Amino acid sequence: MENKLTKKSFVKKRILAAALVVGLVVSGYEPILASAIKDAQNKKNEAQQNLSEVNEKIDSIHEAQESLQAEMDAYDAQLMSLLTDMEILESDIATQEEEIEQANASLEQAKLEENRQYEAMKVRIQYMYENSNTSLWASLLEAKSITEFLNRVEYISEVYDYDRRLLAGYQETVQQVADLTDQLSNEMAEMEELKLSYQEQQTSLEEIIEAKSAQMDDFDSQLASAENLASKYAKTIRQQNQIIAAEKKRQEEAEKKRQEEEAKKNADKNNGTGTTSGQTAADTGDSENSSNGASGTGTDSSGAGSSGTGSGTAGSSSNGLTDGNLNPSYTTGVSGSDVVSYASQFLGNPYVLGGNSLTNGTDCSGFVSLVYKNFGITLPRTSYELRSVGQAVSYANAQPGDIICYPGHVAIYIGNGRIIHASTPRTGICYGNATYRTITTIRRVL
């Protein structure tokens, strides 16, 4: 009987010891799990903050790229327009060279005709007044009446006057051809200066585009670096989500195991085999029924979107050069003659590239915009933009005050096939022929 009691006490002690061990293990394991989850959550929060900052940087880079791309597109369009203008100018120069060559040939021919007439006149004068004085007087004295005498005198005078008029006509022709040659040469000089200006503009635009391209490459590098960081932060978030999920699973398993042990103790107690041990377990095995809120494990990701730049085709009105009868009505109360009269006040003033003074100097587009500004009409500052202002006009219907646009150049039409414009640094503000170059469009803004 005593042995039986001793054995029973031994069993109770073992049960009590086991309960204590389980309680200690469970109570010590739960703080470890909580610490691991908290550490993973902190790392996740930090990665999410960093990812948010990197995504903001990526958005900023995209915006900067879009703005830069728009600038590059504008410079590309300007360069393409300039190259087109240069091609047209080259064609105009070639045509002008042919006209100058023809004018020089005509001038030589006119000078030959002038000399020939001059020599012929000298021969006749010499015959009439040097070698044939006797014959001439004899011819006059042989007249049978006063009427015949006067007729012969008048005939001699008419021959002399005819020679003088003919020679004067040849001299006038020579002068006209010489003036034309000078005019063509001046126009050629203007084109050559404009060609140099185009080349400078081309170099400047190409340098700007190259710098913008380098800046775009730098943005691409920054974007790639930012996207790489975003990818790393997103990976960190995924990893911490996995750690949090795994730790919570272990916590749930530990809680389940604790509950199973608790159930087993209660069962032993109910069977009367573990009163003492059950009491002890109840004293030392406080159960913690804490509920942990579920933490979302969604994975943040960052994608680098590509931003394409579309090239829209803007509709443009006809330039009027090939359309038969474009002659839009006037929409302002400003007189074209008044515009021409005002513009003519500045004849002879200097040409200054980029200048904005009608007296101290301006360029072609500045001259046009400043003249019209005097009448309350605001126009763009560049010759490229002036091609699309107002309404298109056919050349046959051009009126004083209309704007004539050439490749890279603009002028004000003054009527009778003439223009006034800020031409070149050599000629300044001057008159010129409206068709001295290829006309791209004529615009009416009055």
C-alpha positions in Angstrom: 0.0 0.0 0.0 2.8 2.4 0.8 4.6 1.6 -2.4 1.4 2.3 -4.3 1.2 5.7 -2.7 4.8 6.4 -3.4 4.4 5.5 -7.0 1.3 7.7 -7.3 3.2 10.7 -5.8 6.0 10.2 -8.3 3.6 10.3 -11.2 2.1 13.5 -9.9 5.5 15.1 -9.6 6.4 14.1 -13.2 3.1 15.6 -14.5 3.8 18.8 -12.5 7.3 19.0 -13.9 6.1 18.5 -17.5 3.5 21.2 -17.1 6.1 23.6 -15.8 8.4 22.9 -18.7 5.6 23.5 -21.3 4.6 26.7 -19.6 8.1 28.0 -19.5 8.8 27.1 -23.2 5.5 28.6 -24.4 5.8 31.8 -22.3 9.5 32.3 -23.4 8.7 31.6 -27.1 5.9 34.1 -27.5 8.1 37.2 -26.8 10.7 35.9 -29.3 8.0 35.6 -32.0 6.6 39.1 -31.2 10.1 40.6 -31.4 10.8 39.0 -34.8 7.5 40.3 -36.2 8.2 43.8 -34.9 11.6 43.8 -36.4 10.3 42.6 -39.7 7.5 45.2 -39.6 10.0 48.0 -38.9 12.2 46.9 -41.8 9.1 46.8 -44.0 7.9 50.2 -43.0 11.4 51.7 -43.6 11.5 50.0 -47.1 8.0 51.3 -47.9 9.1 54.9 -46.9 12.2 54.6 -49.1 10.1 53.2 -51.9 7.7 56.0 -51.7 10.5 58.6 -51.9 12.1 56.8 -54.8 8.8 56.6 -56.7 8.4 60.4 -56.2 11.8 60.8 -57.6 10.9 58.6 -60.6 7.8 60.7 -61.2 9.9 63.8 -61.0 12.4 62.4 -63.5 9.6 61.4 -65.9 8.1 64.9 -65.7 11.6 66.4 -66.4 12.1 64.0 -69.3 8.7 64.9 -70.8 9.5 68.6 -70.5 13.0 68.1 -72.0 11.6 66.0 -74.8 9.1 68.7 -75.7 12.0 71.2 -75.8 14.0 68.8 -78.0 11.1 68.3 -80.3 10.7 72.1 -80.7 14.4 72.5 -81.4 14.3 69.6 -83.9 11.4 71.2 -85.7 13.2 74.5 -85.8 16.3 72.8 -87.1 14.4 70.9 -89.8 12.7 74.2 -90.9 16.1 75.9 -91.0 17.6 73.1 -93.1 14.6 73.4 -95.5 15.1 77.2 -95.6 18.8 76.6 -96.4 17.9 74.4 -99.3 15.6 77.0 -100.7 18.3 79.7 -100.2 20.8 77.6 -102.0 18.4 77.3 -104.9 17.8 81.1 -104.9 21.5 81.7 -104.9 22.0 79.5 -107.9 19.2 81.3 -109.7 20.6 84.6 -108.8 24.0 83.6 -110.1 22.5 82.7 -113.4 20.6 86.1 -113.5 23.8 87.9 -112.7 25.7 86.1 -115.4 23.0 86.9 -117.9 22.9 90.6 -116.8 26.7 90.8 -117.2 26.4 89.4 -120.7 23.7 91.9 -121.5 25.8 94.7 -120.1 28.7 93.8 -122.3 26.5 93.6 -125.3 24.9 97.0 -124.5 28.3 98.5 -124.2 29.3 97.1 -127.6 26.2 98.5 -129.2 26.8 101.9 -127.5 30.4 102.0 -128.8 29.2 100.9 -132.3 26.6 103.6 -132.4 29.1 106.2 -131.1 31.6 105.3 -133.8 29.0 105.4 -136.5 27.9 108.8 -135.4 31.4 110.1 -135.4 31.9 108.9 -138.9 28.7 110.6 -140.1 29.6 113.8 -138.3 33.1 113.7 -139.7 31.6 113.2 -143.2 29.1 115.9 -142.8 31.2 118.6 -141.2 34.8 117.9 -142.0 35.2 116.2 -145.4 32.0 117.2 -147.1 31.5 120.9 -146.2 31.7 121.9 -149.8 29.3 119.1 -151.0 27.0 119.9 -148.2 26.8 123.6 -149.0 26.6 122.8 -152.7 23.7 120.5 -151.9 21.9 123.2 -150.0 22.6 125.9 -152.7 21.3 123.6 -155.4 17.9 123.8 -153.9 15.5 125.3 -156.4 13.3 126.9 -153.9 13.3 128.2 -150.3 11.1 125.3 -149.4 13.4 122.7 -150.8 16.4 124.5 -149.1 14.7 124.5 -145.7 13.7 120.8 -146.2 17.3 119.9 -146.9 18.5 121.9 -143.8 15.8 120.2 -141.7 16.8 116.8 -143.0 20.5 117.3 -142.0 19.3 118.5 -138.6 17.1 115.5 -138.2 19.9 113.1 -139.1 22.0 114.8 -136.4 19.2 114.7 -133.8 18.5 111.0 -134.7 22.1 110.1 -134.0 22.0 112.0 -130.7 18.8 110.3 -129.6 20.0 106.9 -130.7 23.2 107.3 -128.8 21.4 108.6 -125.7 19.1 105.6 -125.9 22.1 103.2 -126.0 23.6 105.0 -123.0 20.3 104.8 -121.1 20.2 101.0 -121.9 23.7 100.6 -120.7 22.9 102.4 -117.4 19.7 100.3 -116.9 21.6 97.1 -117.4 24.4 98.3 -115.1 21.8 99.2 -112.4 20.3 95.8 -112.7 23.7 94.2 -112.4 24.4 96.2 -109.2 21.0 95.3 -107.8 21.5 91.6 -108.4 24.9 91.8 -106.9 23.5 93.5 -103.8 20.8 90.9 -103.5 23.4 88.2 -103.9 25.4 89.7 -101.1 22.3 89.7 -98.9 21.8 86.0 -99.6 25.4 85.2 -98.9 25.1 87.0 -95.5 21.8 85.2 -94.8 23.5 81.9 -95.7 26.2 82.6 -93.1 23.5 83.5 -90.5 21.8 80.2 -91.3 25.0 78.3 -90.8 25.5 80.0 -87.4 21.9 79.2 -86.4 22.4 75.6 -87.5 25.6 75.2 -85.4 23.9 76.8 -82.4 20.8 74.5 -82.7 22.9 71.4 -83.1 24.9 72.4 -80.0 21.7 72.9 -78.1 20.2 69.6 -79.2 23.5 67.8 -78.4 23.4 69.3 -74.9 19.7 68.4 -74.4 20.5 64.9 -75.6 23.3 64.6 -73.0 20.9 65.9 -70.4 18.3 63.3 -71.5 21.0 60.6 -71.2 21.7 61.8 -67.7 18.0 61.5 -66.9 17.9 58.0 -68.3 20.9 57.1 -66.0 19.1 58.6 -63.0 15.9 56.8 -63.9 17.7 53.5 -64.2 19.3 54.0 -60.8 16.0 55.0 -59.2 14.2 52.0 -60.7 17.0 49.7 -59.4 16.5 51.1 -55.9 12.8 50.8 -56.2 13.1 47.2 -57.2 15.4 46.5 -54.2 13.0 48.2 -51.8 10.1 46.3 -53.2 12.0 43.0 -52.8 12.8 44.0 -49.2 9.0 44.6 -48.6 8.2 41.2 -50.0 10.8 39.5 -47.9 9.6 41.1 -44.7 6.0 40.2 -45.6 7.2 36.6 -45.9 9.0 36.8 -42.5 5.9 38.3 -40.8 3.7 35.7 -42.3 6.1 32.9 -41.2 6.4 34.2 -37.7 2.7 34.6 -37.3 2.2 31.1 -38.5 4.7 29.9 -35.8 2.9 32.0 -33.3 -0.4 30.4 -34.2 1.2 26.9 -34.0 2.6 27.7 -30.6 -0.7 29.0 -29.4 -2.4 25.8 -30.8 0.2 23.7 -29.0 -0.4 25.5 -25.7 -4.1 25.1 -26.0 -3.7 21.4 -26.7 -1.5 21.1 -23.5 -4.1 23.0 -21.6 -6.8 20.7 -22.8 -4.7 17.7 -21.9 -4.2 19.0 -18.3 -7.9 19.7 -17.9 -8.6 16.2 -19.2 -6.1 14.7 -16.7 -7.7 16.7 -13.9 -11.1 15.6 -14.8 -9.9 12.0 -14.7 -8.6 12.5 -11.1 -5.0 11.8 -12.1 -3.6 15.2 -11.8 -5.3 17.3 -9.2 -2.1 18.5 -7.7 -0.4 18.9 -11.0 -3.4 20.6 -12.5 -3.6 23.0 -9.5 0.1 23.7 -10.0 -0.4 24.2 -13.7 -3.3 26.5 -13.0 -1.1 28.6 -10.7 1.9 28.8 -13.0 0.4 28.5 -16.5 -1.5 31.7 -17.1 -2.8 31.6 -20.6 -2.5 34.7 -22.7 -5.3 35.1 -25.1 -4.0 38.0 -27.1 -5.3 38.6 -30.6 -2.9 40.0 -33.2 -4.4 42.1 -36.0 -3.8 40.7 -39.4 -1.2 42.5 -41.3 -1.6 43.0 -45.0 1.1 41.4 -47.0 0.5 43.1 -50.2 3.7 43.7 -52.2 4.5 47.2 -53.2 6.1 47.3 -56.6 7.5 50.0 -58.7 7.4 50.0 -62.4 9.2 52.4 -64.6 6.7 53.6 -67.2 8.0 54.8 -70.5 6.7 58.1 -71.7 6.4 58.4 -75.4 6.3 61.7 -77.1 3.7 62.0 -79.8 4.3 64.1 -82.8 1.0 65.7 -83.7 0.4 67.2 -87.2 -0.9 70.7 -86.8 -3.1 71.8 -89.6 -1.8 74.9 -91.5 -3.6 77.2 -93.7 -2.6 77.5 -97.4 0.3 79.8 -98.1 -1.7 81.4 -101.0 1.2 81.2 -103.5 -0.4 78.4 -105.6 -4.1 79.2 -104.8 -5.6 81.3 -107.4 -7.5 84.0 -105.6 -6.9 84.3 -101.8 -7.8 87.8 -100.8 -9.2 87.8 -97.2 -11.0 90.9 -95.9 -9.5 93.3 -93.5 -10.4 92.9 -89.8 -8.7 96.0 -88.3 -9.1 99.6 -88.9 -5.4 100.1 -89.7 -4.5 101.2 -93.1 -1.7 99.4 -95.0 -0.5 102.7 -96.4 -0.1 104.0 -92.9 2.0 100.9 -92.0 4.2 101.5 -95.0 4.5 105.2 -94.3 5.5 104.5 -90.7 8.0 101.8 -91.6 9.6 104.0 -94.2 10.6 106.5 -91.5 13.4 104.0 -90.4 15.1 103.6 -93.8 18.8 103.5 -93.5 18.8 102.5 -89.8 21.1 99.6 -88.8 20.4 95.8 -88.9 21.2 94.2 -85.5 20.6 90.5 -85.0 18.3 90.1 -82.1 17.9 93.9 -81.7 14.6 95.5 -80.7 15.0 99.1 -81.7 13.8 100.6 -84.9 16.3 103.4 -84.5 19.3 101.7 -83.0 19.0 98.4 -84.7 16.8 95.3 -85.2 16.6 92.2 -87.4 14.0 91.3 -90.0 11.4 89.8 -87.7 12.0 92.5 -85.0 11.4 95.2 -87.7 8.1 93.7 -88.7 6.8 93.1 -85.2 7.9 96.5 -83.9 6.2 98.3 -86.9 2.9 96.5 -86.3 3.2 97.0 -82.5 3.0 100.7 -83.2 -0.5 100.1 -84.5 -1.6 97.9 -81.6 -1.0 94.6 -83.4 1.0 92.1 -81.5 3.0 89.6 -83.6 5.5 86.8 -82.9 9.2 87.7 -82.7 10.6 85.1 -85.1 10.3 84.8 -88.8 9.4 81.1 -88.4 6.3 82.0 -86.3 5.3 84.9 -88.5 4.6 82.4 -91.3 1.3 81.4 -89.6 -0.1 84.7 -88.4 -3.2 86.3 -89.9 -4.6 84.9 -93.2 -3.0 83.7 -96.4 -3.0 86.0 -99.4 -2.3 85.2 -103.0 0.7 87.1 -104.4 -1.5 88.6 -107.1 -3.7 90.1 -104.4 -1.0 91.3 -102.1 -1.6 94.8 -100.8 0.6 97.4 -98.9 0.9 96.3 -95.3 0.8 92.6 -96.0 3.7 90.5 -94.6 5.8 88.6 -97.2 7.7 85.6 -95.7 10.8 84.0 -97.2 12.8 81.1 -95.9 14.2 82.5 -92.7 13.3 86.1 -93.5 10.3 88.5 -93.5 9.4 91.8 -95.0 6.6 94.3 -95.4 5.0 94.7 -98.8 4.8 98.3 -100.0 3.1 97.8 -103.3 4.2 97.6 -107.0 6.3 94.5 -106.4 8.5 96.2 -103.7 9.2 95.6 -100.1 10.8 97.3 -97.1 12.8 95.1 -94.7 15.7 94.9 -92.3 17.9 93.2 -94.8 21.5 92.6 -93.6 24.2 94.2 -91.4 25.6 95.8 -94.6 22.4 97.3 -96.0 20.3 97.8 -92.9 16.7 98.8 -93.3 16.1 99.3 -97.0 13.7 98.8 -100.0 13.9 95.8 -102.2 12.1 93.7 -104.9 9.4 91.4 -103.5 10.4 88.5 -105.7 14.1 88.7 -105.2 13.9 85.4 -103.3 11.5 82.4 -103.1 8.4 83.5 -101.3 7.0 80.9 -98.8 3.8 82.7 -97.9 2.1 86.1 -97.7 0.1 87.0 -94.6 -2.6 89.6 -94.0 -2.9 90.8 -90.4 -4.6 94.1 -90.9 
